[in-house]
């Protein structure tokens, strides 16, 4: 039974990731993070010269939490950004939002979100972490 559940979940993730191919995240290299951020955009703060951190809006619908990822070489633990030829970004390792109620886990590959696991159907309204 457990095996069947795992197969079903894998199929669902595959379908979800196929839909995710319909939208691609744009990249914007900026000096400062704008007050209002676009949902399908990855911001690289510090620009090309001194990329300091990346900001991305959670891809989970109804969550929209903007998270910051450390990318500067000064951080021991950081995300590696790779700019593809088409300008799209890949981020490594995966993003696991353990501090956010949504607990989303995904990769950004070539500007696309690739889900690691199914995002929860329900995101609590109060953003308190219990
Ligand atoms: Zn989220």
Boltz pocket constraint, residues with backbone or C-beta under 6 A from the ligand:
constraints:
  - pocket:
      binder: B
      contacts: [[A, 58], [A, 59], [A, 60], [A, 63], [A, 64], [A, 65], [A, 97], [A, 100], [A, 102], [A, 103], [A, 104]]
      max_distance: 6.0
